[in-house]
Amino acid sequence: QPSYDGLTYELVAEDQPSVGMRTYRVYANFTNPDDQLSAVFAQDGNPLSIASTSPFYQNENGGAFANEINAALFGVIPELAYDSWVTIGGENSAVNLNQVGTDAAAAAFEGGGEFAIDNALGGSWFVLPDLEPLAFPDENGRVLIAQLTTMGQVDMTVNLQYRAENGENPQVLNENLVFPDLA
């Protein structure tokens, strides 16, 4: 039985690396601890977009994907901890993350802009089933999919695929999350 239970975010830092910026973590939520998130993707007719009303913070020593983050550098470059990136589960270079069709989107994102894939070929960041322990939900039922630092409001629309405990691979299309509520 499908256990995907929506997207949520949490505020993890304020006024870092500069005043007015906020760092958020975005999670895909599951009710079954044996389901595992396998891909965040775009396909023809179902684009992917992670946008902000002001630029995303990107550290020159960081990357668009969590597996490009070297946590050993945080002591030397503390601002690196607030870099914006996408992932499945992991938060640093230890995550077994792959990507395809993301080069242009990642380059724009690294420049502070939107991470967007809207073409017939699509694109994805993904893990291979059973090869990334962090793709399974944590004790709170959450799988990390992004860390985003910005002064603005984030509007994200993503498509997800997960491996259910029964071996099926459900897809969830056009999941939208807008935060924070600026009302």
Disulfide bonds with the S-S distance in Angstrom:
none
